[in-house]
Amino acid sequence: MKAVALCRESAPALRDLVLPSPASPRGRDVLVRIQAVSVNPVDAKVRAGTPAASLDSPRILGWDAAGVIEAIGEEATLFASGDEVYYAGDVTRPGCNAQYQLVDERLVARRPTTLDAAEAAALPLTTLTAWELLFQRMPLHLDDRRHAGQRLLVIGAAGGVGSMAIQLARHAGFEVIATASRDASITWCRQMGAHHVIDHRQPLLPQLQALGIAEVQVALNLADTDHYWDELGQLLAPQGHLGLIVEPRGALRIGDPYKAKCIGIHWEFMFARARFATADRIEQHRILNRAASMIDAGQLRGTLSETLGPINAANLEAAHQRLASGRTVGKLVLAGWD
């Protein structure tokens, strides 16, 4: 099969390879024929943390895919051959930058019928991250509108996770304040449904006060945990909640004002379930199924911003560079094979 991978001879550069196809699926694994993939910061993190000397065999990256089920393991019950699916997968196993991939069916869902493969591939990792953070790590609720009148701040809102967080929070009834700093990212956040957009390069509290907002009940810091730590402690309401996805660079004081206000601090890493084989990892199947239904019903929209071409090393290199620039909005996707 064709694949794009790191290997001892080329790392850290990606390389086009022809590798053996995966073995027939066993247990609850399914074999997926990959049609489209997206890129995420985790790709660059794994790539940077993989020394060339450690590569006894090529390492395939990629954890956002859409494709078609080719075969199922003897214990798999959720799918049949020919089903069109989307998923993020398991960071401890070979990724999706290959024509075929084995993945546990509990991490997979039928993709939205109203989206093509490229549009679907943009969604899984970021949808799972935003959904798990808001409705499983935090004590928030998607459907019953009990959050009407409450405010939620999303820092770094124009990226993939932010794009989904805006939509999900608005569906849950929050007044959503997004942060962005460029015309393109401001426009994108408004398209995703943000009620207000403020500039994360400037102090946040004065901008909120100018909107008549003294405090927010929930904040998602999707950009720089250290930089906004003190300011978020000031602007979060008592008994509020802070969601984080970015590892801090140094030690952070978690006492006052966080302690004095009883602010909940919540971490999200969507690979935790697969990495530690938790008993509830089928939740990712359920979340992606529900998200697909919401997309097909027009309650959520896709976050694909650009398709860069077929899946090959040159296009993946370009996608990684674009992502590292910090200037992308939404998601970058590669679709099809040369």
Contacts in CASP RR format, 6 or more apart in sequence:
PFRMAT RR
TARGET T0000
AUTHOR 0000-0000-0000
METHOD contacts of the structure
MODEL  1
MKAVALCRESAPALRDLVLPSPASPRGRDVLVRIQAVSVNPVDAKVRAGT
PAASLDSPRILGWDAAGVIEAIGEEATLFASGDEVYYAGDVTRPGCNAQY
QLVDERLVARRPTTLDAAEAAALPLTTLTAWELLFQRMPLHLDDRRHAGQ
RLLVIGAAGGVGSMAIQLARHAGFEVIATASRDASITWCRQMGAHHVIDH
RQPLLPQLQALGIAEVQVALNLADTDHYWDELGQLLAPQGHLGLIVEPRG
ALRIGDPYKAKCIGIHWEFMFARARFATADRIEQHRILNRAASMIDAGQL
RGTLSETLGPINAANLEAAHQRLASGRTVGKLVLAGWD
1 18 0 8 1.000
1 19 0 8 1.000
1 20 0 8 1.000
1 21 0 8 1.000
1 98 0 8 1.000
1 99 0 8 1.000
1 100 0 8 1.000
2 16 0 8 1.000
2 17 0 8 1.000
2 18 0 8 1.000
2 98 0 8 1.000
2 99 0 8 1.000
2 311 0 8 1.000
2 337 0 8 1.000
2 338 0 8 1.000
3 16 0 8 1.000
3 17 0 8 1.000
3 18 0 8 1.000
3 19 0 8 1.000
3 58 0 8 1.000
3 60 0 8 1.000
3 97 0 8 1.000
3 98 0 8 1.000
3 99 0 8 1.000
4 14 0 8 1.000
4 15 0 8 1.000
4 16 0 8 1.000
4 17 0 8 1.000
4 60 0 8 1.000
4 61 0 8 1.000
4 97 0 8 1.000
4 98 0 8 1.000
4 311 0 8 1.000
4 312 0 8 1.000
4 313 0 8 1.000
4 316 0 8 1.000
5 14 0 8 1.000
5 15 0 8 1.000
5 17 0 8 1.000
5 19 0 8 1.000
5 58 0 8 1.000
5 59 0 8 1.000
5 60 0 8 1.000
5 61 0 8 1.000
5 97 0 8 1.000
5 98 0 8 1.000
6 12 0 8 1.000
6 14 0 8 1.000
6 15 0 8 1.000
6 47 0 8 1.000
6 50 0 8 1.000
6 52 0 8 1.000
6 55 0 8 1.000
6 58 0 8 1.000
6 59 0 8 1.000
6 61 0 8 1.000
7 15 0 8 1.000
7 17 0 8 1.000
7 55 0 8 1.000
7 57 0 8 1.000
7 58 0 8 1.000
7 59 0 8 1.000
8 52 0 8 1.000
8 53 0 8 1.000
8 55 0 8 1.000
8 56 0 8 1.000
9 15 0 8 1.000
10 52 0 8 1.000
11 50 0 8 1.000
11 51 0 8 1.000
11 52 0 8 1.000
11 55 0 8 1.000
12 47 0 8 1.000
12 48 0 8 1.000
12 50 0 8 1.000
12 52 0 8 1.000
13 313 0 8 1.000
13 317 0 8 1.000
14 47 0 8 1.000
14 61 0 8 1.000
14 313 0 8 1.000
14 316 0 8 1.000
14 317 0 8 1.000
14 320 0 8 1.000
15 58 0 8 1.000
15 313 0 8 1.000
16 312 0 8 1.000
16 313 0 8 1.000
17 58 0 8 1.000
19 58 0 8 1.000
19 60 0 8 1.000
19 98 0 8 1.000
21 99 0 8 1.000
21 100 0 8 1.000
22 31 0 8 1.000
22 94 0 8 1.000
22 100 0 8 1.000
22 101 0 8 1.000
22 102 0 8 1.000
23 102 0 8 1.000
24 31 0 8 1.000
24 71 0 8 1.000
24 73 0 8 1.000
25 31 0 8 1.000
25 71 0 8 1.000
25 72 0 8 1.000
25 73 0 8 1.000
25 76 0 8 1.000
25 102 0 8 1.000
26 73 0 8 1.000
26 74 0 8 1.000
27 73 0 8 1.000
27 74 0 8 1.000
27 75 0 8 1.000
27 76 0 8 1.000
28 73 0 8 1.000
28 75 0 8 1.000
28 76 0 8 1.000
28 104 0 8 1.000
28 105 0 8 1.000
28 106 0 8 1.000
29 72 0 8 1.000
29 73 0 8 1.000
29 76 0 8 1.000
29 102 0 8 1.000
29 103 0 8 1.000
29 104 0 8 1.000
29 105 0 8 1.000
30 69 0 8 1.000
30 71 0 8 1.000
30 72 0 8 1.000
30 73 0 8 1.000
30 76 0 8 1.000
30 79 0 8 1.000
30 85 0 8 1.000
30 102 0 8 1.000
30 103 0 8 1.000
30 104 0 8 1.000
30 105 0 8 1.000
30 108 0 8 1.000
31 69 0 8 1.000
31 70 0 8 1.000
31 71 0 8 1.000
31 72 0 8 1.000
31 100 0 8 1.000
31 101 0 8 1.000
31 102 0 8 1.000
32 65 0 8 1.000
32 67 0 8 1.000
32 68 0 8 1.000
32 69 0 8 1.000
32 70 0 8 1.000
32 85 0 8 1.000
32 87 0 8 1.000
32 96 0 8 1.000
32 100 0 8 1.000
32 101 0 8 1.000
32 102 0 8 1.000
32 103 0 8 1.000
32 108 0 8 1.000
33 67 0 8 1.000
33 68 0 8 1.000
33 69 0 8 1.000
33 70 0 8 1.000
33 99 0 8 1.000
33 100 0 8 1.000
34 65 0 8 1.000
34 66 0 8 1.000
34 67 0 8 1.000
34 96 0 8 1.000
34 97 0 8 1.000
34 98 0 8 1.000
34 99 0 8 1.000
34 100 0 8 1.000
34 101 0 8 1.000
34 311 0 8 1.000
35 66 0 8 1.000
35 67 0 8 1.000
35 68 0 8 1.000
35 117 0 8 1.000
35 121 0 8 1.000
35 335 0 8 1.000
35 336 0 8 1.000
36 65 0 8 1.000
36 66 0 8 1.000
36 67 0 8 1.000
36 117 0 8 1.000
36 118 0 8 1.000
36 120 0 8 1.000
36 121 0 8 1.000
36 311 0 8 1.000
36 333 0 8 1.000
36 334 0 8 1.000
36 335 0 8 1.000
36 336 0 8 1.000
37 62 0 8 1.000
37 64 0 8 1.000
37 65 0 8 1.000
37 66 0 8 1.000
37 96 0 8 1.000
37 97 0 8 1.000
37 121 0 8 1.000
37 311 0 8 1.000
37 333 0 8 1.000
37 334 0 8 1.000
37 335 0 8 1.000
38 64 0 8 1.000
38 65 0 8 1.000
38 121 0 8 1.000
38 122 0 8 1.000
38 125 0 8 1.000
38 331 0 8 1.000
38 332 0 8 1.000
38 333 0 8 1.000
38 334 0 8 1.000
39 62 0 8 1.000
39 64 0 8 1.000
39 316 0 8 1.000
39 319 0 8 1.000
39 320 0 8 1.000
39 323 0 8 1.000
39 331 0 8 1.000
39 332 0 8 1.000
39 334 0 8 1.000
40 62 0 8 1.000
40 63 0 8 1.000
40 64 0 8 1.000
40 125 0 8 1.000
40 126 0 8 1.000
40 323 0 8 1.000
41 323 0 8 1.000
42 63 0 8 1.000
42 91 0 8 1.000
42 125 0 8 1.000
42 271 0 8 1.000
43 61 0 8 1.000
43 62 0 8 1.000
43 63 0 8 1.000
43 320 0 8 1.000
43 323 0 8 1.000
44 320 0 8 1.000
44 323 0 8 1.000
44 324 0 8 1.000
46 59 0 8 1.000
46 61 0 8 1.000
46 91 0 8 1.000
47 61 0 8 1.000
47 320 0 8 1.000
50 59 0 8 1.000
59 94 0 8 1.000
60 94 0 8 1.000
60 95 0 8 1.000
60 96 0 8 1.000
60 97 0 8 1.000
60 98 0 8 1.000
60 101 0 8 1.000
61 95 0 8 1.000
61 97 0 8 1.000
62 95 0 8 1.000
62 96 0 8 1.000
62 97 0 8 1.000
63 88 0 8 1.000
63 89 0 8 1.000
63 90 0 8 1.000
63 91 0 8 1.000
63 95 0 8 1.000
63 96 0 8 1.000
63 125 0 8 1.000
63 271 0 8 1.000
64 88 0 8 1.000
64 96 0 8 1.000
64 121 0 8 1.000
64 122 0 8 1.000
64 123 0 8 1.000
64 124 0 8 1.000
64 125 0 8 1.000
64 126 0 8 1.000
64 331 0 8 1.000
65 86 0 8 1.000
65 87 0 8 1.000
65 88 0 8 1.000
65 89 0 8 1.000
65 96 0 8 1.000
65 101 0 8 1.000
65 121 0 8 1.000
65 124 0 8 1.000
66 84 0 8 1.000
66 85 0 8 1.000
66 86 0 8 1.000
66 111 0 8 1.000
66 117 0 8 1.000
66 118 0 8 1.000
66 120 0 8 1.000
66 121 0 8 1.000
67 84 0 8 1.000
67 85 0 8 1.000
67 86 0 8 1.000
67 111 0 8 1.000
67 117 0 8 1.000
68 82 0 8 1.000
68 83 0 8 1.000
68 84 0 8 1.000
68 85 0 8 1.000
69 79 0 8 1.000
69 80 0 8 1.000
69 81 0 8 1.000
69 82 0 8 1.000
69 83 0 8 1.000
69 84 0 8 1.000
69 85 0 8 1.000
70 81 0 8 1.000
70 82 0 8 1.000
70 100 0 8 1.000
71 81 0 8 1.000
72 79 0 8 1.000
72 80 0 8 1.000
72 81 0 8 1.000
72 105 0 8 1.000
76 105 0 8 1.000
77 105 0 8 1.000
78 105 0 8 1.000
78 106 0 8 1.000
78 108 0 8 1.000
78 285 0 8 1.000
79 85 0 8 1.000
79 105 0 8 1.000
79 108 0 8 1.000
79 110 0 8 1.000
83 110 0 8 1.000
84 110 0 8 1.000
84 111 0 8 1.000
84 117 0 8 1.000
85 108 0 8 1.000
85 109 0 8 1.000
85 110 0 8 1.000
85 111 0 8 1.000
86 108 0 8 1.000
86 109 0 8 1.000
86 110 0 8 1.000
86 111 0 8 1.000
86 112 0 8 1.000
86 120 0 8 1.000
86 121 0 8 1.000
86 123 0 8 1.000
86 124 0 8 1.000
86 288 0 8 1.000
86 292 0 8 1.000
87 103 0 8 1.000
87 107 0 8 1.000
87 108 0 8 1.000
87 109 0 8 1.000
87 124 0 8 1.000
87 284 0 8 1.000
87 288 0 8 1.000
88 107 0 8 1.000
88 124 0 8 1.000
88 125 0 8 1.000
88 128 0 8 1.000
88 270 0 8 1.000
88 271 0 8 1.000
88 284 0 8 1.000
89 95 0 8 1.000
89 96 0 8 1.000
89 103 0 8 1.000
89 104 0 8 1.000
89 107 0 8 1.000
89 108 0 8 1.000
89 124 0 8 1.000
89 271 0 8 1.000
89 274 0 8 1.000
90 103 0 8 1.000
90 104 0 8 1.000
90 107 0 8 1.000
90 271 0 8 1.000
90 274 0 8 1.000
90 275 0 8 1.000
91 271 0 8 1.000
91 274 0 8 1.000
91 275 0 8 1.000
92 271 0 8 1.000
92 274 0 8 1.000
92 275 0 8 1.000
93 102 0 8 1.000
93 103 0 8 1.000
94 101 0 8 1.000
94 102 0 8 1.000
95 101 0 8 1.000
97 311 0 8 1.000
97 316 0 8 1.000
99 337 0 8 1.000
104 274 0 8 1.000
104 281 0 8 1.000
105 285 0 8 1.000
106 281 0 8 1.000
106 282 0 8 1.000
106 284 0 8 1.000
106 285 0 8 1.000
107 273 0 8 1.000
107 274 0 8 1.000
107 281 0 8 1.000
107 284 0 8 1.000
107 285 0 8 1.000
108 285 0 8 1.000
108 288 0 8 1.000
109 284 0 8 1.000
109 285 0 8 1.000
109 286 0 8 1.000
109 287 0 8 1.000
109 288 0 8 1.000
109 289 0 8 1.000
109 291 0 8 1.000
109 292 0 8 1.000
110 289 0 8 1.000
110 292 0 8 1.000
111 117 0 8 1.000
111 120 0 8 1.000
111 292 0 8 1.000
112 119 0 8 1.000
112 120 0 8 1.000
112 291 0 8 1.000
112 292 0 8 1.000
112 295 0 8 1.000
112 296 0 8 1.000
113 292 0 8 1.000
113 296 0 8 1.000
114 295 0 8 1.000
114 296 0 8 1.000
114 298 0 8 1.000
115 123 0 8 1.000
115 295 0 8 1.000
115 302 0 8 1.000
117 335 0 8 1.000
118 304 0 8 1.000
118 307 0 8 1.000
118 333 0 8 1.000
118 335 0 8 1.000
119 302 0 8 1.000
119 304 0 8 1.000
119 333 0 8 1.000
121 333 0 8 1.000
121 335 0 8 1.000
122 160 0 8 1.000
122 302 0 8 1.000
122 303 0 8 1.000
122 304 0 8 1.000
122 330 0 8 1.000
122 331 0 8 1.000
122 333 0 8 1.000
123 164 0 8 1.000
123 291 0 8 1.000
123 295 0 8 1.000
123 302 0 8 1.000
123 303 0 8 1.000
123 331 0 8 1.000
124 288 0 8 1.000
125 270 0 8 1.000
126 159 0 8 1.000
126 160 0 8 1.000
126 161 0 8 1.000
126 162 0 8 1.000
126 163 0 8 1.000
126 164 0 8 1.000
126 303 0 8 1.000
126 331 0 8 1.000
127 164 0 8 1.000
127 287 0 8 1.000
127 288 0 8 1.000
127 291 0 8 1.000
128 270 0 8 1.000
128 284 0 8 1.000
128 287 0 8 1.000
128 288 0 8 1.000
129 161 0 8 1.000
129 164 0 8 1.000
129 245 0 8 1.000
129 268 0 8 1.000
129 270 0 8 1.000
130 161 0 8 1.000
130 162 0 8 1.000
130 164 0 8 1.000
130 165 0 8 1.000
130 168 0 8 1.000
131 164 0 8 1.000
131 168 0 8 1.000
131 287 0 8 1.000
131 291 0 8 1.000
132 268 0 8 1.000
132 270 0 8 1.000
132 283 0 8 1.000
132 287 0 8 1.000
133 165 0 8 1.000
133 220 0 8 1.000
133 243 0 8 1.000
133 245 0 8 1.000
133 266 0 8 1.000
133 268 0 8 1.000
134 140 0 8 1.000
134 142 0 8 1.000
134 165 0 8 1.000
134 168 0 8 1.000
134 169 0 8 1.000
134 172 0 8 1.000
134 220 0 8 1.000
135 141 0 8 1.000
135 142 0 8 1.000
135 168 0 8 1.000
135 172 0 8 1.000
136 283 0 8 1.000
137 243 0 8 1.000
137 266 0 8 1.000
137 267 0 8 1.000
137 268 0 8 1.000
138 218 0 8 1.000
138 241 0 8 1.000
138 243 0 8 1.000
138 266 0 8 1.000
139 241 0 8 1.000
140 147 0 8 1.000
140 172 0 8 1.000
140 218 0 8 1.000
140 241 0 8 1.000
141 147 0 8 1.000
141 172 0 8 1.000
142 168 0 8 1.000
142 171 0 8 1.000
142 172 0 8 1.000
143 172 0 8 1.000
145 172 0 8 1.000
145 173 0 8 1.000
147 172 0 8 1.000
147 173 0 8 1.000
147 174 0 8 1.000
147 217 0 8 1.000
148 173 0 8 1.000
149 173 0 8 1.000
149 174 0 8 1.000
149 175 0 8 1.000
150 173 0 8 1.000
150 174 0 8 1.000
150 175 0 8 1.000
150 217 0 8 1.000
150 218 0 8 1.000
151 174 0 8 1.000
151 175 0 8 1.000
151 176 0 8 1.000
151 177 0 8 1.000
151 213 0 8 1.000
151 215 0 8 1.000
151 216 0 8 1.000
151 217 0 8 1.000
151 218 0 8 1.000
152 169 0 8 1.000
152 174 0 8 1.000
152 175 0 8 1.000
152 176 0 8 1.000
152 177 0 8 1.000
152 216 0 8 1.000
152 217 0 8 1.000
152 218 0 8 1.000
152 219 0 8 1.000
152 220 0 8 1.000
153 177 0 8 1.000
153 178 0 8 1.000
153 179 0 8 1.000
153 204 0 8 1.000
153 208 0 8 1.000
153 216 0 8 1.000
153 218 0 8 1.000
153 219 0 8 1.000
153 220 0 8 1.000
153 235 0 8 1.000
154 162 0 8 1.000
154 165 0 8 1.000
154 166 0 8 1.000
154 169 0 8 1.000
154 176 0 8 1.000
154 177 0 8 1.000
154 178 0 8 1.000
154 179 0 8 1.000
154 194 0 8 1.000
154 219 0 8 1.000
154 220 0 8 1.000
154 222 0 8 1.000
155 179 0 8 1.000
155 200 0 8 1.000
155 204 0 8 1.000
155 219 0 8 1.000
155 220 0 8 1.000
155 221 0 8 1.000
155 222 0 8 1.000
155 223 0 8 1.000
155 224 0 8 1.000
155 228 0 8 1.000
156 162 0 8 1.000
156 178 0 8 1.000
156 179 0 8 1.000
156 180 0 8 1.000
156 200 0 8 1.000
156 222 0 8 1.000
156 223 0 8 1.000
157 163 0 8 1.000
157 165 0 8 1.000
157 166 0 8 1.000
157 178 0 8 1.000
157 179 0 8 1.000
157 180 0 8 1.000
157 185 0 8 1.000
157 189 0 8 1.000
157 192 0 8 1.000
157 194 0 8 1.000
157 197 0 8 1.000
157 222 0 8 1.000
158 178 0 8 1.000
158 180 0 8 1.000
158 184 0 8 1.000
158 185 0 8 1.000
158 186 0 8 1.000
158 188 0 8 1.000
158 189 0 8 1.000
158 329 0 8 1.000
158 330 0 8 1.000
159 222 0 8 1.000
159 303 0 8 1.000
159 328 0 8 1.000
159 329 0 8 1.000
159 330 0 8 1.000
159 331 0 8 1.000
160 303 0 8 1.000
160 330 0 8 1.000
160 331 0 8 1.000
161 222 0 8 1.000
161 245 0 8 1.000
162 178 0 8 1.000
162 192 0 8 1.000
162 220 0 8 1.000
162 222 0 8 1.000
163 188 0 8 1.000
163 192 0 8 1.000
163 302 0 8 1.000
163 303 0 8 1.000
163 329 0 8 1.000
163 330 0 8 1.000
163 331 0 8 1.000
164 300 0 8 1.000
164 303 0 8 1.000
165 220 0 8 1.000
165 222 0 8 1.000
166 176 0 8 1.000
166 178 0 8 1.000
166 189 0 8 1.000
166 192 0 8 1.000
166 193 0 8 1.000
166 194 0 8 1.000
167 192 0 8 1.000
167 193 0 8 1.000
167 300 0 8 1.000
167 301 0 8 1.000
168 300 0 8 1.000
169 176 0 8 1.000
169 218 0 8 1.000
170 176 0 8 1.000
170 193 0 8 1.000
170 194 0 8 1.000
170 195 0 8 1.000
171 294 0 8 1.000
171 299 0 8 1.000
171 300 0 8 1.000
174 217 0 8 1.000
174 218 0 8 1.000
175 195 0 8 1.000
175 196 0 8 1.000
176 193 0 8 1.000
176 194 0 8 1.000
176 195 0 8 1.000
176 196 0 8 1.000
177 194 0 8 1.000
177 195 0 8 1.000
177 196 0 8 1.000
177 197 0 8 1.000
177 198 0 8 1.000
177 208 0 8 1.000
177 211 0 8 1.000
177 213 0 8 1.000
177 216 0 8 1.000
178 189 0 8 1.000
178 192 0 8 1.000
178 194 0 8 1.000
178 196 0 8 1.000
178 197 0 8 1.000
178 198 0 8 1.000
179 197 0 8 1.000
179 198 0 8 1.000
179 199 0 8 1.000
179 200 0 8 1.000
179 204 0 8 1.000
179 223 0 8 1.000
180 186 0 8 1.000
180 188 0 8 1.000
180 189 0 8 1.000
180 197 0 8 1.000
180 199 0 8 1.000
180 200 0 8 1.000
181 199 0 8 1.000
181 200 0 8 1.000
181 201 0 8 1.000
182 327 0 8 1.000
184 329 0 8 1.000
185 329 0 8 1.000
186 197 0 8 1.000
188 305 0 8 1.000
188 329 0 8 1.000
188 330 0 8 1.000
189 197 0 8 1.000
190 197 0 8 1.000
192 301 0 8 1.000
192 303 0 8 1.000
196 211 0 8 1.000
196 213 0 8 1.000
198 204 0 8 1.000
198 207 0 8 1.000
198 208 0 8 1.000
198 211 0 8 1.000
199 207 0 8 1.000
200 223 0 8 1.000
200 228 0 8 1.000
203 231 0 8 1.000
204 228 0 8 1.000
204 231 0 8 1.000
204 235 0 8 1.000
205 231 0 8 1.000
205 234 0 8 1.000
205 235 0 8 1.000
208 214 0 8 1.000
208 216 0 8 1.000
208 235 0 8 1.000
215 235 0 8 1.000
215 236 0 8 1.000
215 237 0 8 1.000
216 235 0 8 1.000
216 236 0 8 1.000
216 237 0 8 1.000
217 236 0 8 1.000
217 237 0 8 1.000
217 240 0 8 1.000
217 241 0 8 1.000
218 240 0 8 1.000
218 241 0 8 1.000
218 242 0 8 1.000
218 243 0 8 1.000
219 232 0 8 1.000
219 235 0 8 1.000
219 236 0 8 1.000
219 241 0 8 1.000
219 242 0 8 1.000
219 243 0 8 1.000
220 242 0 8 1.000
220 243 0 8 1.000
221 228 0 8 1.000
221 232 0 8 1.000
221 242 0 8 1.000
221 243 0 8 1.000
221 244 0 8 1.000
221 245 0 8 1.000
221 246 0 8 1.000
222 245 0 8 1.000
222 246 0 8 1.000
223 246 0 8 1.000
224 246 0 8 1.000
225 244 0 8 1.000
225 246 0 8 1.000
225 247 0 8 1.000
225 248 0 8 1.000
225 249 0 8 1.000
225 252 0 8 1.000
226 248 0 8 1.000
226 249 0 8 1.000
226 250 0 8 1.000
226 252 0 8 1.000
229 248 0 8 1.000
229 252 0 8 1.000
229 253 0 8 1.000
232 242 0 8 1.000
233 242 0 8 1.000
233 257 0 8 1.000
233 258 0 8 1.000
233 261 0 8 1.000
233 263 0 8 1.000
234 257 0 8 1.000
236 242 0 8 1.000
236 261 0 8 1.000
236 263 0 8 1.000
237 261 0 8 1.000
238 261 0 8 1.000
238 262 0 8 1.000
238 263 0 8 1.000
239 261 0 8 1.000
239 262 0 8 1.000
239 263 0 8 1.000
240 261 0 8 1.000
240 262 0 8 1.000
240 263 0 8 1.000
240 264 0 8 1.000
241 263 0 8 1.000
241 264 0 8 1.000
241 266 0 8 1.000
242 258 0 8 1.000
242 263 0 8 1.000
242 264 0 8 1.000
242 265 0 8 1.000
242 266 0 8 1.000
243 265 0 8 1.000
243 266 0 8 1.000
243 267 0 8 1.000
243 268 0 8 1.000
244 265 0 8 1.000
244 266 0 8 1.000
244 267 0 8 1.000
244 268 0 8 1.000
245 267 0 8 1.000
245 268 0 8 1.000
245 269 0 8 1.000
254 265 0 8 1.000
257 263 0 8 1.000
258 264 0 8 1.000
258 265 0 8 1.000
270 284 0 8 1.000
272 278 0 8 1.000
273 280 0 8 1.000
273 281 0 8 1.000
273 283 0 8 1.000
273 284 0 8 1.000
274 281 0 8 1.000
274 284 0 8 1.000
291 300 0 8 1.000
294 300 0 8 1.000
295 301 0 8 1.000
295 302 0 8 1.000
303 330 0 8 1.000
303 331 0 8 1.000
304 330 0 8 1.000
304 331 0 8 1.000
304 333 0 8 1.000
305 328 0 8 1.000
305 329 0 8 1.000
305 330 0 8 1.000
305 331 0 8 1.000
305 332 0 8 1.000
306 332 0 8 1.000
306 333 0 8 1.000
307 332 0 8 1.000
307 333 0 8 1.000
307 334 0 8 1.000
307 335 0 8 1.000
308 315 0 8 1.000
308 318 0 8 1.000
308 319 0 8 1.000
308 332 0 8 1.000
308 333 0 8 1.000
308 334 0 8 1.000
309 315 0 8 1.000
309 334 0 8 1.000
309 335 0 8 1.000
309 336 0 8 1.000
310 334 0 8 1.000
310 335 0 8 1.000
310 336 0 8 1.000
310 337 0 8 1.000
310 338 0 8 1.000
311 334 0 8 1.000
311 335 0 8 1.000
311 336 0 8 1.000
311 337 0 8 1.000
312 334 0 8 1.000
312 337 0 8 1.000
312 338 0 8 1.000
315 334 0 8 1.000
316 334 0 8 1.000
319 332 0 8 1.000
319 334 0 8 1.000
322 328 0 8 1.000
322 332 0 8 1.000
323 332 0 8 1.000
END
